Amino acid sequence: MSGIFDGAMCLAYPGKVIELDGDFARVDFGEGTIRDGVNTSLVQAKVGDYVLVHAGYAIQIVDEAEARETLDYWQQILANVPEERTAYETQLKGGL
């Protein structure tokens, strides 16, 4: 499959920390996508914080407004490329 999401680009996706267990978190990415086992050892995240997650690691804490703005941008992008949206959402729900 080829499309706009092909290529060598790394992305981080924002999510809300809803549980912590040591260096690992349960993160809610919205729209029913929740991931367990996100490694938070690189940041000082607390329950309720929004974090950017890349390759299973929380790499930065962001404020809620920034997280929501980023999520809105993703929705706008995906709304304008409907043929890519299903493939991307399937990949996202399969694991970050």
MDTraj code that builds the backbone (N, CA, C; nanometers):
import mdtraj as md
import numpy as np

residues = "MET SER GLY ILE PHE ASP GLY ALA MET CYS LEU ALA TYR PRO GLY LYS VAL ILE GLU LEU ASP GLY ASP PHE ALA ARG VAL ASP PHE GLY GLU GLY THR ILE ARG ASP GLY VAL ASN THR SER LEU VAL GLN ALA LYS VAL GLY ASP TYR VAL LEU VAL HIS ALA GLY TYR ALA ILE GLN ILE VAL ASP GLU ALA GLU ALA ARG GLU THR LEU ASP TYR TRP GLN GLN ILE LEU ALA ASN VAL PRO GLU GLU ARG THR ALA TYR GLU THR GLN LEU LYS GLY GLY LEU".split()
xyz = np.array([
    [0.0839, -0.1171, 0.0000],
    [0.0000, 0.0000, 0.0000],
    [0.0887, 0.1238, 0.0000],
    [0.0551, 0.2193, -0.0810],
    [0.1310, 0.3435, -0.0815],
    [0.0350, 0.4590, -0.0592],
    [0.0864, 0.5666, -0.0076],
    [0.0026, 0.6817, 0.0195],
    [0.0799, 0.7878, 0.0948],
    [0.0061, 0.8843, 0.1499],
    [0.0721, 0.9973, 0.2144],
    [0.1421, 0.9590, 0.3433],
    [0.1128, 0.8436, 0.4020],
    [0.1758, 0.8048, 0.5271],
    [0.2986, 0.7170, 0.5052],
    [0.3402, 0.6971, 0.3793],
    [0.4608, 0.6211, 0.3494],
    [0.5825, 0.7109, 0.3671],
    [0.6965, 0.6503, 0.3850],
    [0.8188, 0.7275, 0.3921],
    [0.8817, 0.7198, 0.5292],
    [0.9910, 0.7897, 0.5438],
    [1.0694, 0.7855, 0.6668],
    [1.0355, 0.9051, 0.7545],
    [0.9210, 0.9012, 0.8162],
    [0.8804, 1.0088, 0.9039],
    [0.8417, 0.9492, 1.0381],
    [0.8902, 1.0074, 1.1439],
    [0.8533, 0.9634, 1.2787],
    [0.7513, 1.0605, 1.3347],
    [0.6490, 1.0069, 1.3964],
    [0.5435, 1.0887, 1.4527],
    [0.5227, 1.0544, 1.5988],
    [0.4821, 1.1518, 1.6751],
    [0.4405, 1.1293, 1.8129],
    [0.2945, 1.1702, 1.8221],
    [0.2160, 1.0909, 1.8939],
    [0.0726, 1.1129, 1.9020],
    [0.0362, 1.1450, 2.0466],
    [-0.0470, 1.2480, 2.0706],
    [-0.0806, 1.2842, 2.2080],
    [-0.1868, 1.1937, 2.2679],
    [-0.1726, 1.1696, 2.3974],
    [-0.2713, 1.0927, 2.4708],
    [-0.2688, 1.1326, 2.6170],
    [-0.3749, 1.0943, 2.6885],
    [-0.3895, 1.1296, 2.8298],
    [-0.3555, 1.0093, 2.9168],
    [-0.2670, 1.0298, 3.0144],
    [-0.2308, 0.9236, 3.1081],
    [-0.3501, 0.9004, 3.2016],
    [-0.4022, 0.7774, 3.2010],
    [-0.5168, 0.7478, 3.2872],
    [-0.4824, 0.6540, 3.4022],
    [-0.3696, 0.5849, 3.3939],
    [-0.3209, 0.5003, 3.5029],
    [-0.1690, 0.4930, 3.4944],
    [-0.1061, 0.4794, 3.6089],
    [0.0394, 0.4607, 3.6147],
    [0.0722, 0.3401, 3.7008],
    [0.1715, 0.2647, 3.6571],
    [0.2236, 0.1518, 3.7336],
    [0.3749, 0.1525, 3.7147],
    [0.4445, 0.2168, 3.8077],
    [0.5891, 0.2321, 3.7923],
    [0.6201, 0.3197, 3.6725],
    [0.7017, 0.2681, 3.5812],
    [0.7401, 0.3428, 3.4612],
    [0.6480, 0.3167, 3.3422],
    [0.5338, 0.2570, 3.3671],
    [0.4429, 0.2251, 3.2580],
    [0.3053, 0.2845, 3.2830],
    [0.2417, 0.3262, 3.1742],
    [0.1141, 0.3946, 3.1851],
    [0.0106, 0.3338, 3.0923],
    [-0.1117, 0.3568, 3.1294],
    [-0.2256, 0.3325, 3.0406],
    [-0.2613, 0.4696, 2.9858],
    [-0.2648, 0.4800, 2.8529],
    [-0.2840, 0.6097, 2.7885],
    [-0.4062, 0.6047, 2.6981],
    [-0.4910, 0.7056, 2.7121],
    [-0.6117, 0.7192, 2.6312],
    [-0.5824, 0.8150, 2.5162],
    [-0.5897, 0.7620, 2.3935],
    [-0.5643, 0.8423, 2.2743],
    [-0.6933, 0.8958, 2.2118],
    [-0.8056, 0.8682, 2.2757],
    [-0.9336, 0.9175, 2.2257],
    [-0.9976, 0.8207, 2.1284],
    [-1.1254, 0.8434, 2.1043],
    [-1.2049, 0.7645, 2.0102],
    [-1.1935, 0.6145, 2.0364],
    [-1.1847, 0.5767, 2.1647],
    [-1.1829, 0.4361, 2.2015],
    [-1.0472, 0.3684, 2.1939],
    [-0.9419, 0.4437, 2.1676],
    [-0.8085, 0.3854, 2.1579],
    [-0.7336, 0.4074, 2.2890],
    [-0.7121, 0.2987, 2.3628],
    [-0.6392, 0.3020, 2.4888],
    [-0.5254, 0.2016, 2.4783],
    [-0.4070, 0.2426, 2.5209],
    [-0.2893, 0.1564, 2.5154],
    [-0.2335, 0.1377, 2.6549],
    [-0.2045, 0.0125, 2.6883],
    [-0.1354, -0.0212, 2.8117],
    [0.0135, -0.0325, 2.7823],
    [0.0952, -0.0140, 2.8841],
    [0.2381, -0.0385, 2.8702],
    [0.3172, 0.0708, 2.8016],
    [0.2646, 0.1929, 2.7987],
    [0.3426, 0.3036, 2.7431],
    [0.4529, 0.3365, 2.8439],
    [0.5763, 0.3350, 2.7990],
    [0.6906, 0.3582, 2.8860],
    [0.7022, 0.5072, 2.9160],
    [0.6990, 0.5426, 3.0451],
    [0.7057, 0.6830, 3.0861],
    [0.8379, 0.7177, 3.1534],
    [0.9377, 0.6330, 3.1396],
    [1.0645, 0.6552, 3.2092],
    [1.1395, 0.7797, 3.1624],
    [1.1052, 0.8338, 3.0478],
    [1.1746, 0.9519, 2.9951],
    [1.1150, 1.0832, 3.0439],
    [0.9963, 1.0774, 3.1051],
    [0.9269, 1.1988, 3.1505],
    [0.8742, 1.1766, 3.2925],
    [0.8354, 1.2819, 3.3567],
    [0.7798, 1.2761, 3.4920],
    [0.6274, 1.2883, 3.4851],
    [0.5628, 1.1981, 3.4109],
    [0.4186, 1.2059, 3.3887],
    [0.3411, 1.1642, 3.5130],
    [0.2264, 1.2281, 3.5297],
    [0.1323, 1.1937, 3.6359],
    [-0.0017, 1.1603, 3.5711],
    [-0.0869, 1.0911, 3.6459],
    [-0.2222, 1.0643, 3.5974],
    [-0.2878, 1.1983, 3.5669],
    [-0.3487, 1.2073, 3.4493],
    [-0.4127, 1.3305, 3.4048],
    [-0.3283, 1.4120, 3.3095],
    [-0.1975, 1.3861, 3.3056],
    [-0.1096, 1.4569, 3.2116],
    [-0.1340, 1.4090, 3.0691],
    [-0.1095, 1.4985, 2.9745],
    [-0.1074, 1.4619, 2.8329],
    [0.0380, 1.4445, 2.7921],
    [0.0643, 1.3372, 2.7192],
    [0.2004, 1.3071, 2.6761],
    [0.2019, 1.2812, 2.5263],
    [0.3167, 1.3072, 2.4648],
    [0.3385, 1.2677, 2.3259],
    [0.4035, 1.1307, 2.3292],
    [0.3473, 1.0361, 2.2539],
    [0.3972, 0.8990, 2.2537],
    [0.4539, 0.8669, 2.1160],
    [0.5756, 0.8157, 2.1180],
    [0.6417, 0.7711, 1.9952],
    [0.7022, 0.6340, 2.0223],
    [0.6688, 0.5371, 1.9412],
    [0.7256, 0.4026, 1.9493],
    [0.7110, 0.3425, 2.0887],
    [0.5976, 0.3703, 2.1533],
    [0.5702, 0.3113, 2.2837],
    [0.6281, 0.3863, 2.4016],
    [0.6939, 0.4993, 2.3767],
    [0.7537, 0.5802, 2.4825],
    [0.6862, 0.7169, 2.4892],
    [0.6534, 0.7608, 2.6099],
    [0.6123, 0.8990, 2.6304],
    [0.7393, 0.9818, 2.6242],
    [0.7465, 1.0746, 2.5301],
    [0.8705, 1.1498, 2.5087],
    [0.8607, 1.2948, 2.5535],
    [0.7383, 1.3406, 2.5830],
    [0.7218, 1.4801, 2.6245],
    [0.5855, 1.4954, 2.6888],
    [0.5787, 1.5790, 2.7914],
    [0.4506, 1.6172, 2.8498],
    [0.4060, 1.7444, 2.7797],
    [0.2790, 1.7495, 2.7412],
    [0.2233, 1.8686, 2.6766],
    [0.0976, 1.9111, 2.7518],
    [0.0610, 2.0380, 2.7378],
    [-0.0611, 2.0811, 2.8054],
    [-0.1827, 2.0338, 2.7261],
    [-0.2963, 2.0345, 2.7921],
    [-0.4180, 1.9818, 2.7310],
    [-0.4548, 2.0560, 2.6031],
    [-0.4381, 2.1874, 2.6023],
    [-0.4732, 2.2663, 2.4831],
    [-0.3885, 2.2244, 2.3633],
    [-0.2586, 2.2049, 2.3861],
    [-0.1705, 2.1624, 2.2766],
    [-0.2073, 2.0225, 2.2278],
    [-0.2387, 1.9338, 2.3221],
    [-0.2774, 1.7974, 2.2844],
    [-0.4051, 1.8003, 2.2004],
    [-0.5037, 1.8762, 2.2447],
    [-0.6308, 1.8831, 2.1703],
    [-0.6116, 1.9474, 2.0335],
    [-0.5264, 2.0489, 2.0264],
    [-0.4991, 2.1132, 1.8979],
    [-0.4353, 2.0129, 1.8008],
    [-0.3410, 1.9336, 1.8498],
    [-0.2764, 1.8324, 1.7659],
    [-0.3775, 1.7283, 1.7200],
    [-0.4643, 1.6845, 1.8102],
    [-0.5676, 1.5873, 1.7729],
    [-0.6627, 1.6454, 1.6690],
    [-0.6970, 1.7738, 1.6837],
    [-0.7822, 1.8395, 1.5837],
    [-0.7143, 1.8435, 1.4474],
    [-0.5839, 1.8726, 1.4453],
    [-0.5096, 1.8727, 1.3190],
    [-0.5147, 1.7348, 1.2533],
    [-0.4953, 1.6294, 1.3330],
    [-0.5020, 1.4935, 1.2781],
    [-0.6384, 1.4663, 1.2173],
    [-0.7444, 1.5083, 1.2853],
    [-0.8788, 1.4862, 1.2314],
    [-0.8977, 1.5602, 1.0992],
    [-0.8466, 1.6822, 1.0907],
    [-0.8559, 1.7590, 0.9663],
    [-0.7780, 1.6918, 0.8539],
    [-0.6587, 1.6464, 0.8847],
    [-0.5773, 1.5786, 0.7836],
    [-0.6488, 1.4541, 0.7337],
    [-0.6942, 1.3726, 0.8270],
    [-0.7575, 1.2459, 0.7894],
    [-0.8909, 1.2668, 0.7178],
    [-0.9620, 1.3726, 0.7513],
    [-1.0889, 1.4013, 0.6842],
    [-1.0673, 1.4365, 0.5374],
    [-0.9491, 1.4881, 0.5047],
    [-0.9195, 1.5288, 0.3674],
    [-0.8540, 1.4199, 0.2841],
    [-0.8269, 1.3064, 0.3440],
    [-0.7712, 1.1935, 0.2708],
    [-0.8458, 1.0660, 0.3120],
    [-0.9739, 1.0562, 0.2777],
    [-1.0562, 0.9443, 0.3256],
    [-1.0025, 0.8075, 0.2856],
    [-0.9377, 0.7952, 0.1713],
    [-0.8858, 0.6650, 0.1296],
    [-0.7714, 0.6189, 0.2202],
    [-0.7036, 0.7125, 0.2854],
    [-0.5953, 0.6789, 0.3770],
    [-0.6446, 0.6615, 0.5200],
    [-0.7595, 0.7189, 0.5535],
    [-0.8047, 0.7208, 0.6923],
    [-0.8248, 0.5814, 0.7497],
    [-0.8902, 0.4936, 0.6770],
    [-0.9160, 0.3597, 0.7283],
    [-0.7859, 0.2854, 0.7539],
    [-0.6919, 0.2930, 0.6626],
    [-0.5640, 0.2246, 0.6798],
    [-0.4881, 0.2825, 0.7985],
    [-0.4888, 0.4133, 0.8116],
    [-0.4178, 0.4765, 0.9222],
    [-0.4816, 0.4399, 1.0556],
    [-0.6126, 0.4478, 1.0651],
    [-0.6810, 0.4156, 1.1900],
    [-0.6611, 0.2706, 1.2289],
    [-0.6594, 0.1822, 1.1301],
    [-0.6322, 0.0427, 1.1580],
    [-0.4933, 0.0249, 1.2146],
    [-0.3949, 0.0952, 1.1569],
    [-0.2580, 0.0892, 1.2070],
    [-0.2493, 0.1470, 1.3478],
    [-0.3156, 0.2604, 1.3736],
    [-0.3127, 0.3237, 1.5038],
    [-0.3727, 0.2326, 1.6108],
    [-0.4854, 0.1732, 1.5825],
    [-0.5508, 0.0865, 1.6804],
    [-0.4743, -0.0426, 1.7025],
    [-0.3875, -0.0777, 1.6066],
    [-0.3069, -0.1990, 1.6215],
    [-0.1866, -0.1798, 1.7116],
    [-0.1536, -0.0589, 1.7413],
    [-0.0407, -0.0333, 1.8301],
    [0.0362, 0.0887, 1.7912],
    [0.0803, 0.1580, 1.8919],
    [0.1578, 0.2798, 1.8677],
    [0.3020, 0.2544, 1.8960],
])
top = md.Topology()
chain = top.add_chain()
for i, resn in enumerate(residues, 1):
    res = top.add_residue(resn, chain, resSeq=i)
    for name in ("N", "CA", "C"):
        top.add_atom(name, md.element.get_by_symbol(name[0]), res)
traj = md.Trajectory(xyz[None], top)
